[in-house]
Amino acid sequence: MIVSGGKNKLYFGDNLGILRQHVQDESVDLIYADPPFFSNKHYEIIWGNGAEQKVYEDRWKGGINVYIEWMQERLWQCYRVLKDTGSMYLHCDWHATHRLRIAMDDIFGESNFRNEIVWKRATMSGAKSVAKQYGRNHDSILYYSKSKKWQYYPQYLPYSKDYLDKKFIYRDENGKRFRLQPRGTRSDEAIDEFRKQGRIVESKSGYIQIKFYLDEMKGVALDDVWLDIKDVRTIQSDEKWGYPTQKPEALLKRIILASSNPDDIILDPFCGSGTSIAAAERLKRRWIGIDITHLAISLMRHRLHDTFGSELTPYEVIGDPKDLESATMYWGTPCLPLANPKKY
């Protein structure tokens, strides 16, 4: 089991059993989960030479009730291992968001629902954008805390040029840009403090305004609609690893920065191509990754070593199959180690 100061861990196998056997109660600070979406599709990884290899199947005999029962077992385990100050982000889309929201309400409690984050993946174009319904172009990320003691650190977006040109129209003697804002309901004590700092502009009639400098502003506080991060699968990007459901590292970095501190433990029970693991490593967090396909585990290992080289934090791979039979035990088709995978 992972303990303070222990190595990062990458597990091969079914996350239900691994969570039960290997992750302690209340030991994880943040969980990001990107499970199958109930899409009724099968997915392949595509290599640089055009070769395809099956990764996993997102088809459920018995329908959505079977899928939700399968998810509930794993969500309960996520709840168990999460600290009271921890949070969970569950990534899903229109196929099952409504049912997963109900499941999360039951497990985490309705009062611990924080947000449904809407991530717009890309700009729609072509036939899908003119079909006989609105284009489906966003994922939902259900954000829950375990208790009322969760940690959260606001994130900010840069101001637009239009906003800057309209608001920060003044410059001081040193050329620093600032805006003027009325005193509003600020107390006399607060105004006296601003006056000591040389920030008060007062008219002859006594109308008071306060200087706020651009270089001191954090930007626009991020809300729950995210339009600025593009899906790496739809644009030219050095991040692409050919994994069919890969998410952009910027998305995971934002979540990790908002809900954890350096050296906190990040858990991804469906880690696929390892974007959450790479983001956690980059941001100096500890991590636990779990995936049921050996192909994903092999890809993650190559991604970590290719990205971080000699600066990669030591980690263990647990449950790595040693023969073909072990590698095929979950899906029935070979998921062999990759001799020399590369991005495309």
C-alpha positions as CSV (number, residue, x, y, z in Angstrom):
1,M,0.0,0.0,0.0
2,I,1.2,3.5,-0.7
3,V,2.3,5.4,2.3
4,S,3.9,8.8,2.9
5,G,7.3,8.9,1.2
6,G,6.6,5.7,-0.7
7,K,7.2,5.2,-4.4
8,N,4.6,6.1,-7.0
9,K,2.7,3.0,-8.3
10,L,1.4,1.8,-11.6
11,Y,-0.9,-1.2,-11.3
12,F,-2.0,-3.6,-14.1
13,G,-5.4,-5.2,-13.5
14,D,-9.0,-4.6,-12.6
15,N,-9.2,-1.4,-10.5
16,L,-11.9,-2.9,-8.3
17,G,-9.6,-5.6,-6.8
18,I,-6.6,-3.3,-6.8
19,L,-8.4,-0.5,-4.9
20,R,-9.7,-3.1,-2.4
21,Q,-6.4,-4.8,-1.8
22,H,-3.7,-2.1,-2.3
23,V,-5.1,1.3,-1.4
24,Q,-5.7,2.3,2.2
25,D,-8.7,4.0,3.6
26,E,-8.5,7.8,3.4
27,S,-5.0,7.8,1.8
28,V,-5.6,9.8,-1.4
29,D,-6.0,13.5,-1.8
30,L,-7.4,13.8,-5.3
31,I,-9.1,11.3,-7.7
32,Y,-9.5,11.9,-11.5
33,A,-11.4,9.1,-13.2
34,D,-12.0,8.8,-17.0
35,P,-13.9,5.5,-17.3
36,P,-15.6,4.0,-20.3
37,F,-18.5,6.3,-21.3
38,F,-21.1,3.7,-22.1
39,S,-20.4,4.6,-25.8
40,N,-21.1,1.1,-27.2
41,K,-17.9,1.3,-29.2
42,H,-14.6,-0.5,-29.3
43,Y,-11.4,1.5,-29.4
44,E,-8.0,1.0,-31.1
45,I,-4.7,2.6,-30.7
46,I,-3.2,3.9,-33.9
47,W,0.6,3.9,-34.3
48,G,2.7,6.2,-36.4
49,N,3.0,3.6,-39.2
50,G,-0.9,3.4,-39.4
51,A,-1.1,0.0,-37.6
52,E,-4.1,-0.4,-35.3
53,Q,-4.4,-2.4,-32.2
54,K,-7.5,-3.0,-30.0
55,V,-7.3,-1.2,-26.6
56,Y,-10.7,-1.9,-25.0
57,E,-14.3,-2.5,-25.6
58,D,-17.0,-0.1,-24.2
59,R,-20.0,-2.4,-24.9
60,W,-22.2,-3.6,-22.1
61,K,-24.4,-6.7,-22.4
62,G,-27.5,-6.0,-20.3
63,G,-27.5,-2.2,-21.0
64,I,-26.9,0.8,-18.9
65,N,-28.0,-0.8,-15.6
66,V,-25.2,-3.3,-15.8
67,Y,-22.8,-0.4,-16.6
68,I,-24.0,1.7,-13.6
69,E,-23.7,-1.3,-11.2
70,W,-20.1,-1.9,-12.5
71,M,-19.3,1.8,-11.9
72,Q,-21.0,2.0,-8.5
73,E,-18.7,-0.7,-7.1
74,R,-15.7,1.3,-8.2
75,L,-17.0,4.7,-7.1
76,W,-17.6,3.3,-3.6
77,Q,-13.9,2.2,-3.5
78,C,-12.9,5.7,-4.7
79,Y,-15.0,7.2,-1.8
80,R,-13.3,4.9,0.7
81,V,-9.8,5.7,-0.2
82,L,-10.3,9.5,-0.5
83,K,-9.3,11.7,2.4
84,D,-11.9,13.9,4.1
85,T,-10.2,16.9,2.5
86,G,-10.1,15.3,-0.9
87,S,-12.1,15.7,-4.1
88,M,-13.1,13.5,-7.0
89,Y,-13.5,14.5,-10.7
90,L,-15.5,12.0,-12.8
91,H,-15.1,12.5,-16.5
92,C,-18.1,11.4,-18.6
93,D,-20.3,12.5,-21.5
94,W,-23.9,12.5,-22.7
95,H,-24.2,8.8,-22.8
96,A,-24.4,8.3,-19.0
97,T,-23.8,11.7,-17.3
98,H,-27.4,11.7,-15.8
99,R,-27.0,8.2,-14.3
100,L,-23.5,8.8,-13.0
101,R,-24.6,12.0,-11.3
102,I,-27.3,10.1,-9.4
103,A,-24.7,7.4,-8.4
104,M,-22.3,10.1,-7.2
105,D,-25.0,11.8,-5.2
106,D,-25.8,8.5,-3.5
107,I,-22.2,7.8,-2.7
108,F,-20.7,11.2,-1.9
109,G,-23.9,12.9,-0.8
110,E,-25.9,15.6,-2.8
111,S,-24.5,18.3,-0.5
112,N,-21.0,17.4,-1.6
113,F,-21.7,18.0,-5.3
114,R,-19.5,21.0,-6.2
115,N,-19.8,21.5,-10.0
116,E,-20.7,19.9,-13.3
117,I,-17.8,21.2,-15.4
118,V,-18.5,21.5,-19.1
119,W,-15.5,21.0,-21.3
120,K,-16.0,22.1,-24.9
121,R,-13.5,19.9,-26.8
122,A,-13.3,21.6,-30.2
123,T,-15.0,23.8,-32.8
124,M,-17.7,21.9,-34.7
125,S,-17.4,21.6,-38.4
126,G,-18.7,19.4,-41.2
127,A,-21.7,17.1,-41.2
128,K,-22.0,16.7,-37.5
129,S,-22.5,20.5,-37.0
130,V,-25.5,20.6,-39.4
131,A,-27.3,17.3,-38.4
132,K,-30.9,17.3,-37.3
133,Q,-29.9,18.2,-33.7
134,Y,-27.4,20.3,-32.0
135,G,-23.8,19.0,-32.3
136,R,-22.6,17.0,-29.3
137,N,-19.4,18.8,-28.5
138,H,-18.7,18.7,-24.8
139,D,-17.8,16.4,-22.0
140,S,-19.0,16.7,-18.5
141,I,-16.7,16.4,-15.5
142,L,-18.6,15.8,-12.2
143,Y,-16.7,17.4,-9.3
144,Y,-17.5,16.2,-5.8
145,S,-15.8,16.8,-2.4
146,K,-15.8,14.0,0.2
147,S,-16.8,16.5,3.0
148,K,-17.2,20.2,3.7
149,K,-13.4,20.4,4.4
150,W,-12.2,20.0,0.8
151,Q,-9.2,21.9,-0.5
152,Y,-9.7,24.2,-3.5
153,Y,-7.4,26.8,-5.1
154,P,-9.1,29.1,-7.6
155,Q,-7.7,29.2,-11.1
156,Y,-7.6,32.2,-13.4
157,L,-7.6,32.9,-17.1
158,P,-5.8,35.8,-18.8
159,Y,-7.8,38.9,-19.5
160,S,-8.9,39.4,-23.1
161,K,-7.2,42.2,-25.1
162,D,-10.6,43.9,-25.4
163,Y,-11.1,43.9,-21.6
164,L,-7.6,45.3,-21.1
165,D,-8.0,48.0,-23.6
166,K,-11.3,49.1,-22.1
167,K,-10.5,48.8,-18.4
168,F,-6.7,49.3,-17.9
169,I,-6.5,52.6,-19.7
170,Y,-4.2,54.5,-17.3
171,R,-0.5,54.4,-16.7
172,D,1.5,55.8,-13.7
173,E,4.8,57.6,-13.8
174,N,6.6,54.3,-14.2
175,G,4.5,53.2,-17.1
176,K,2.5,50.6,-15.1
177,R,-1.1,50.0,-16.3
178,F,-3.9,50.4,-13.9
179,R,-7.7,50.9,-13.7
180,L,-9.8,53.0,-11.4
181,Q,-12.6,51.5,-9.4
182,P,-15.1,53.4,-7.1
183,R,-14.7,52.9,-3.4
184,G,-18.1,51.1,-3.2
185,T,-18.8,49.8,0.3
186,R,-15.2,49.8,1.5
187,S,-14.7,51.1,5.0
188,D,-12.9,54.4,5.9
189,E,-10.1,52.2,7.4
190,A,-9.7,50.4,4.1
191,I,-9.6,53.7,2.2
192,D,-7.0,55.1,4.7
193,E,-4.8,52.0,3.9
194,F,-5.2,52.6,0.2
195,R,-4.3,56.2,0.7
196,K,-1.1,55.3,2.5
197,Q,-0.2,53.1,-0.6
198,G,-0.8,56.1,-2.9
199,R,-3.7,54.4,-4.6
200,I,-6.4,56.9,-4.0
201,V,-7.6,59.4,-6.7
202,E,-10.0,61.9,-5.2
203,S,-11.9,64.6,-7.1
204,K,-12.5,68.1,-5.7
205,S,-16.0,67.1,-4.8
206,G,-14.7,64.2,-2.7
207,Y,-15.5,61.4,-5.1
208,I,-13.0,58.6,-4.4
209,Q,-11.6,56.0,-6.8
210,I,-8.9,53.4,-6.2
211,K,-6.0,52.3,-8.4
212,F,-5.7,48.6,-9.2
213,Y,-2.6,47.7,-11.2
214,L,-2.7,45.1,-14.0
215,D,0.5,43.3,-12.8
216,E,-1.2,42.6,-9.4
217,M,-4.4,41.1,-10.9
218,K,-4.7,37.3,-11.2
219,G,-7.0,37.4,-14.2
220,V,-10.6,36.2,-14.7
221,A,-11.7,33.6,-12.2
222,L,-12.3,30.3,-13.9
223,D,-15.9,29.1,-13.9
224,D,-17.4,25.7,-14.7
225,V,-17.5,26.2,-18.5
226,W,-14.1,25.5,-20.0
227,L,-13.6,26.7,-23.6
228,D,-9.9,27.3,-23.8
229,I,-8.5,23.7,-23.8
230,K,-8.6,21.8,-27.1
231,D,-8.8,18.1,-27.5
232,V,-5.4,16.8,-28.6
233,R,-7.1,14.3,-30.9
234,T,-8.6,17.0,-33.1
235,I,-5.6,19.4,-33.4
236,Q,-1.9,19.1,-34.4
237,S,-0.1,18.5,-31.1
238,D,3.2,17.0,-29.9
239,E,1.1,15.4,-27.0
240,K,-0.5,12.8,-29.2
241,W,0.2,9.2,-28.3
242,G,-2.3,7.6,-30.5
243,Y,-4.6,6.5,-27.6
244,P,-8.2,6.8,-28.7
245,T,-9.6,8.5,-25.5
246,Q,-6.5,10.5,-24.6
247,K,-7.2,13.8,-22.7
248,P,-5.0,16.9,-23.0
249,E,-2.4,17.5,-20.2
250,A,-3.7,21.1,-19.8
251,L,-7.0,19.7,-18.6
252,L,-5.4,17.5,-16.0
253,K,-3.0,20.2,-14.8
254,R,-5.9,22.6,-14.2
255,I,-7.7,20.0,-12.1
256,I,-4.6,19.0,-10.1
257,L,-3.6,22.7,-9.4
258,A,-7.2,23.5,-8.3
259,S,-7.6,20.6,-5.9
260,S,-4.2,19.5,-4.5
261,N,-0.8,20.6,-3.2
262,P,2.7,19.4,-4.1
263,D,3.4,15.9,-2.6
264,D,-0.3,15.1,-2.4
265,I,-1.4,11.7,-3.8
266,I,-3.3,11.7,-7.0
267,L,-5.2,8.5,-8.0
268,D,-6.4,7.7,-11.5
269,P,-8.2,4.3,-11.6
270,F,-8.7,4.3,-15.4
271,C,-5.4,5.9,-16.4
272,G,-5.3,4.8,-20.1
273,S,-2.5,6.8,-21.9
274,G,-1.4,8.3,-18.5
275,T,-2.2,12.0,-19.0
276,S,-3.1,12.4,-15.3
277,I,0.1,10.6,-14.3
278,A,2.2,12.7,-16.5
279,A,0.5,15.9,-15.2
280,A,0.9,14.8,-11.6
281,E,4.6,14.0,-12.2
282,R,5.2,17.4,-13.8
283,L,3.5,19.2,-10.9
284,K,5.4,17.3,-8.2
285,R,2.5,15.2,-6.9
286,R,2.7,11.6,-6.0
287,W,0.5,9.3,-7.9
288,I,-1.2,5.9,-8.3
289,G,-2.3,4.8,-11.8
290,I,-4.4,1.7,-12.6
291,D,-5.3,0.2,-15.9
292,I,-6.7,-3.2,-17.0
293,T,-4.8,-3.4,-20.3
294,H,-1.1,-4.2,-20.6
295,L,-1.0,-2.0,-23.7
296,A,-1.9,1.0,-21.6
297,I,0.6,0.2,-18.9
298,S,3.3,-0.2,-21.5
299,L,2.4,3.0,-23.2
300,M,2.4,4.9,-19.9
301,R,5.9,3.6,-19.0
302,H,7.3,4.7,-22.3
303,R,5.5,8.1,-22.0
304,L,6.9,8.7,-18.6
305,H,10.5,7.9,-19.6
306,D,10.3,9.7,-22.9
307,T,8.9,12.8,-21.2
308,F,10.9,13.0,-18.0
309,G,14.0,11.0,-18.7
310,S,16.5,10.9,-15.8
311,E,14.4,13.3,-13.7
312,L,11.5,10.8,-13.5
313,T,10.5,10.0,-9.9
314,P,11.1,6.3,-9.0
315,Y,8.0,4.2,-9.4
316,E,6.9,0.6,-9.2
317,V,4.9,-1.4,-11.7
318,I,2.7,-4.0,-9.9
319,G,1.0,-6.9,-11.6
320,D,2.8,-6.5,-14.9
321,P,2.2,-9.8,-16.9
322,K,5.2,-12.0,-17.5
323,D,3.7,-14.1,-20.3
324,L,1.2,-14.0,-23.1
325,E,-1.5,-15.7,-21.1
326,S,-1.4,-13.1,-18.4
327,A,-1.4,-10.3,-20.9
328,T,-4.6,-11.5,-22.5
329,M,-6.5,-12.6,-19.4
330,Y,-8.8,-9.6,-19.3
331,W,-9.8,-9.0,-22.9
332,G,-9.0,-12.3,-24.7
333,T,-6.7,-10.7,-27.3
334,P,-3.0,-10.1,-27.1
335,C,-1.9,-6.8,-25.5
336,L,1.9,-7.3,-26.0
337,P,4.6,-5.0,-24.7
338,L,5.6,-2.3,-27.1
339,A,9.1,-2.6,-28.4
340,N,9.4,1.0,-29.7
341,P,6.2,3.0,-29.5
342,K,6.3,6.5,-30.8
343,K,4.0,9.5,-31.1
344,Y,2.3,10.4,-34.3
